[in-house]
Amino acid sequence: MKFFKTAAALIFVLSAAVQTFALDVIITPPSGATWGDAIDILKSAVEERLNDPKKFTKANANAASYANHVATQRGYAGYDYFAFTFGAMAGAQLPSSNYDDLKDLNDSIRNEGDAQIGLSTQFAVQLGIKAWFISDDLYLGFKIGQAKINFSEGENKFKYGTFMFGLVANYMLLNRMSVGYGAVRWRGLNFGTGLIYQNSDTKYTMKLGGDQLSGTGGSPPVILTVTDPYLEYKMNSKIATIPLELTTALRLLYCVNFTAGFGADLSMGKTDVRLGMDGEVDDGTDPGKIEVTGKVKSSPSIIRPKIMAGIGIGIADAIVIDVPLTLYWGNGFDIGITIGTVW
């Protein structure tokens, strides 16, 4: 009992939804210019425009934990010797399932500096073995993966890199059954858990849209306008996930596999976001400069209930191609593709 109390306390401390935001605005006028109160007014306008990106930060922390389930073998438990899989998975946290809300996400980031959108991608391999030396119903696995993505669209640029590894375990609660020489095979009822860690870095650069930032002050009045501002997000996520899953699967005619299950993820860790903005400040004569830096920290949701499904095809289990899907409470999901062999 003492162990479980200590573990619960540790998860609470590591996963507390800490979100702190600090923004520093530096405006440098050209030599000889006297902008007076207009500088402070422009600073206030910038601080109001670049809101605390708490929704954006937490959504990316959640998405990183979702993608940790890459190369899952949850639909192929009950093998005799080993299973080897590799695959790709994308995790996403969305504000809602309403399509109109999704269309406006990019504009929300441009014009408000925040939106509940998080994306993460992972590529990995996993090796699972039947741990007969411990129990005939126990299966242990190790996974490791890495991903790098670079792309640009117009003036927007995106760069992403991640590394992950994990240990997983699966215990068969009810043994598998087959009829017709395996033409129909129920893979039993299984409980899965483990510990999966991911460290990822994301950089996102975009040109701000909407109304230009401006401030007016002083006597005679000085009108300052920020032109061509570029906003940059740099994110680092260190997320550990403990899955708790109850799953079952059914194989039909040696070639089609259906998976279903439910459970929850326990997640801990943090996402650090550094925000930056550069641009020119124009008073109608000579331009000055503006530099904005900010940072915010957040953590993923401690407990995330989920339902799981999957469909796969193959030649018996010698070659399998599977598409796993997980829906999380609160408009989160992951989807992937897994290829491998089971013996």
C-alpha positions in Angstrom: 0.0 0.0 0.0 2.9 2.4 0.8 4.3 1.8 -2.7 1.1 2.8 -4.4 0.7 5.9 -2.3 4.3 7.0 -3.1 3.7 6.3 -6.9 0.5 8.3 -6.8 2.2 11.2 -5.1 5.1 11.1 -7.7 2.7 11.1 -10.6 0.8 14.1 -9.1 4.0 16.1 -8.6 5.4 15.4 -12.0 2.1 15.9 -13.8 0.7 18.9 -12.1 -0.7 21.2 -14.8 1.9 24.0 -14.3 1.5 26.9 -16.7 3.6 30.0 -16.3 4.0 32.8 -18.8 6.5 35.6 -19.1 6.8 38.1 -22.0 9.6 40.6 -22.6 9.1 43.3 -25.2 12.1 45.4 -26.3 11.5 48.4 -28.7 14.6 50.1 -30.1 13.9 53.5 -31.8 16.3 54.8 -34.5 19.1 57.1 -33.4 17.9 60.5 -32.4 14.2 59.6 -32.3 12.0 60.5 -29.3 9.0 58.2 -29.1 8.1 58.8 -25.5 4.8 57.2 -24.2 4.1 55.7 -27.6 6.7 52.9 -26.7 4.8 51.9 -23.6 1.4 52.0 -25.4 2.8 49.8 -28.2 4.3 47.4 -25.7 0.8 47.0 -24.1 -0.7 46.3 -27.5 1.9 43.6 -28.3 1.4 42.0 -24.9 -2.4 41.9 -25.4 -2.0 40.5 -28.9 0.5 37.7 -27.9 -1.7 36.1 -25.3 -0.5 33.4 -23.0 -0.4 30.3 -25.4 -1.6 27.9 -22.6 -4.1 26.1 -24.9 -1.5 25.6 -27.6 1.1 24.4 -25.1 -1.1 21.9 -23.3 -2.5 20.5 -26.6 1.0 19.8 -27.9 1.9 18.1 -24.6 -1.2 15.8 -25.0 -0.5 15.1 -28.7 3.1 14.0 -27.8 1.8 11.5 -25.3 -0.7 10.1 -27.9 1.9 9.4 -30.5 3.9 7.3 -28.0 1.8 4.2 -29.0 3.5 3.8 -32.4 4.2 0.3 -33.6 1.6 -1.1 -31.1 1.1 -4.9 -30.9 -2.1 -4.7 -28.9 -4.1 -6.5 -31.6 -1.8 -9.5 -31.9 -1.4 -10.8 -28.4 -1.2 -14.5 -27.7 1.7 -15.4 -30.0 4.0 -18.4 -29.3 7.4 -16.9 -29.6 7.9 -13.3 -30.7 6.4 -10.3 -32.6 8.3 -7.7 -34.5 6.6 -4.5 -35.8 7.6 -1.1 -37.2 5.3 1.8 -38.0 4.3 5.4 -37.9 1.8 7.2 -35.8 0.4 10.7 -35.6 -1.2 12.2 -32.5 -3.5 15.2 -32.4 -5.4 17.3 -29.9 -8.2 19.4 -31.4 -10.5 22.0 -29.9 -13.7 20.2 -31.1 -14.9 17.8 -33.8 -16.7 20.7 -35.5 -15.2 21.3 -39.0 -15.8 25.1 -38.9 -13.8 25.3 -35.7 -10.9 23.4 -37.3 -10.8 25.7 -40.4 -10.2 28.8 -38.1 -7.3 27.3 -36.1 -4.5 28.9 -38.2 -6.2 32.3 -38.0 -6.6 31.9 -34.2 -2.8 31.5 -33.9 -2.1 34.4 -36.2 -4.5 36.8 -34.7 -4.8 35.7 -31.0 -1.5 33.9 -30.4 -3.2 30.8 -29.0 -5.4 27.9 -30.1 -6.1 24.4 -28.8 -4.2 22.5 -31.5 -1.4 20.0 -30.9 0.3 17.7 -33.4 2.9 15.0 -32.9 4.4 12.3 -35.2 6.5 9.2 -34.3 8.3 6.4 -36.1 9.4 3.3 -34.2 10.1 -0.4 -34.1 9.0 -2.8 -31.4 10.1 -6.3 -30.4 7.9 -8.4 -28.2 8.6 -11.8 -26.7 6.6 -14.4 -24.9 8.1 -14.4 -21.4 7.5 -18.1 -20.8 10.4 -18.1 -18.2 8.1 -15.9 -16.0 4.6 -16.9 -17.1 3.0 -18.5 -20.1 0.5 -15.6 -20.1 3.0 -12.8 -20.0 4.4 -10.9 -23.0 7.2 -8.2 -22.8 8.3 -5.7 -25.4 10.8 -3.0 -26.1 10.2 -0.1 -28.5 12.5 2.6 -29.9 12.0 5.3 -32.5 13.0 8.6 -34.0 11.4 11.1 -36.4 12.5 14.2 -38.3 10.1 16.4 -40.4 10.8 19.6 -42.3 8.4 21.5 -44.5 7.3 25.0 -45.5 4.2 26.6 -47.0 4.6 30.1 -48.2 6.0 32.1 -45.3 5.2 29.4 -42.7 7.9 27.0 -41.7 7.7 23.8 -39.6 10.6 21.7 -38.2 10.1 18.7 -35.9 12.4 16.1 -34.4 11.8 13.4 -31.7 13.3 10.4 -30.0 11.4 7.8 -27.9 11.8 4.5 -26.2 9.7 2.3 -23.9 9.1 -1.0 -22.1 5.7 -2.6 -22.4 4.0 -5.6 -20.9 0.9 -7.6 -21.8 -0.8 -10.2 -19.7 -3.4 -12.6 -21.1 -6.4 -12.7 -18.7 -8.5 -15.1 -20.9 -6.8 -17.5 -23.2 -7.2 -17.4 -27.0 -9.5 -19.8 -28.8 -9.7 -21.1 -32.4 -12.1 -22.9 -34.6 -11.8 -24.4 -38.1 -8.1 -24.9 -37.8 -7.6 -21.3 -37.0 -9.8 -19.9 -39.7 -11.5 -18.0 -36.8 -9.3 -17.0 -33.9 -10.3 -15.0 -30.8 -7.1 -13.6 -29.4 -8.3 -13.6 -25.8 -8.7 -10.8 -23.3 -5.5 -8.9 -22.5 -4.3 -6.3 -20.1 -1.5 -4.1 -21.3 0.7 -1.5 -19.5 4.3 -0.1 -19.6 6.4 3.0 -19.6 7.1 5.0 -22.8 9.3 8.2 -22.9 9.5 10.8 -25.6 11.7 13.8 -26.1 10.7 16.1 -29.0 11.6 19.5 -30.4 9.3 21.6 -32.6 10.0 24.9 -34.4 7.1 26.8 -36.1 7.6 30.2 -37.8 4.8 32.2 -39.3 4.0 35.8 -40.4 1.4 37.4 -38.2 -1.9 38.3 -39.9 -4.8 40.5 -39.0 -4.5 44.2 -38.1 -1.1 45.7 -37.7 0.2 46.3 -34.2 0.3 50.1 -33.4 0.5 52.6 -30.5 0.0 56.3 -30.3 1.4 58.6 -27.6 3.4 61.6 -26.7 3.0 65.3 -27.5 3.1 66.0 -30.4 1.6 62.5 -30.9 3.8 59.8 -32.4 2.2 56.8 -34.2 4.2 53.6 -34.1 3.3 50.7 -36.3 4.9 47.2 -36.4 5.5 46.0 -39.9 6.2 42.5 -41.2 6.1 40.8 -37.8 7.2 37.2 -37.7 6.2 34.9 -34.9 8.2 31.9 -33.9 7.4 29.0 -31.5 10.1 26.7 -30.2 8.8 23.7 -28.2 10.5 21.0 -26.3 8.4 18.1 -24.8 9.6 15.5 -22.4 6.7 13.2 -21.9 6.4 9.8 -20.1 3.3 7.7 -20.7 1.9 4.8 -18.7 -0.8 3.1 -20.7 -3.5 1.0 -19.0 -5.4 -1.0 -21.6 -7.9 -3.8 -21.8 -8.1 -5.2 -25.3 -9.3 -8.1 -27.4 -9.0 -9.1 -31.1 -10.6 -11.4 -33.6 -9.0 -12.8 -36.7 -11.2 -14.1 -39.5 -10.2 -16.4 -42.5 -6.5 -16.1 -41.6 -6.2 -12.6 -43.1 -8.5 -10.0 -41.4 -7.9 -8.8 -37.9 -10.2 -6.6 -35.8 -9.1 -5.0 -32.5 -11.2 -3.3 -29.8 -10.5 -2.1 -26.3 -10.7 0.7 -23.7 -8.4 2.1 -21.0 -6.6 5.3 -20.1 -3.1 6.9 -20.3 -1.3 8.3 -17.3 1.0 11.0 -18.5 3.7 13.0 -16.8 6.3 15.5 -17.9 6.4 18.9 -19.4 6.4 21.0 -22.6 8.5 24.2 -22.7 7.5 26.8 -25.3 9.7 29.8 -26.2 8.0 32.5 -28.2 9.7 35.1 -30.3 8.7 37.9 -32.6 10.8 40.2 -34.7 9.8 43.1 -36.9 10.3 46.8 -37.7 8.7 49.7 -35.9 7.8 52.6 -38.2 7.0 56.1 -37.1 6.6 57.4 -40.6 10.2 58.4 -41.0 13.0 56.1 -39.9 12.2 52.5 -38.8 13.3 51.0 -35.4 13.2 47.4 -34.2 11.0 45.3 -32.0 12.1 42.1 -30.3 9.7 40.0 -28.3 10.6 36.9 -26.2 8.4 34.8 -24.0 8.2 31.4 -22.5 5.5 29.1 -21.0 5.6 25.7 -19.4 2.8 23.1 -19.3 2.2 19.4 -18.8 -0.1 16.9 -20.4 -3.4 15.9 -18.8 -2.6 13.4 -16.0 -5.3 10.9 -16.9 -6.8 10.6 -20.4 -9.5 7.9 -20.9 -9.6 6.3 -24.3 -11.2 3.7 -26.6 -9.2 1.8 -29.1 -9.9 0.1 -32.4 -7.9 -1.4 -35.3 -8.2 -3.3 -38.5 -5.5 -5.3 -40.1 -4.8 -7.6 -43.0 -2.2 -10.3 -43.5 -1.2 -13.7 -44.4 -2.0 -15.6 -41.3 0.3 -13.7 -38.9 3.4 -14.2 -40.8 3.0 -10.7 -42.4 0.6 -8.2 -40.9 -0.4 -4.7 -41.9 -2.5 -2.9 -39.2 -4.2 0.5 -38.8 -4.6 1.3 -35.1 -6.9 4.1 -34.0 -7.4 5.6 -30.5 -10.0 8.2 -29.5 -9.3 10.2 -26.3 -11.8 11.9 -24.1 -11.7 15.7 -25.0 -11.2 15.6 -28.8 -7.8 13.9 -29.0 -6.8 10.9 -31.1 -4.0 9.0 -32.6 -3.9 7.0 -35.8 -1.1 5.0 -37.4 0.1 2.2 -39.6 2.0 -0.9 -38.3 3.7 -3.5 -40.4 5.3 -6.6 -38.9 5.4 -10.4 -38.3 4.0 -12.5 -35.5 5.2 -16.0 -34.6 
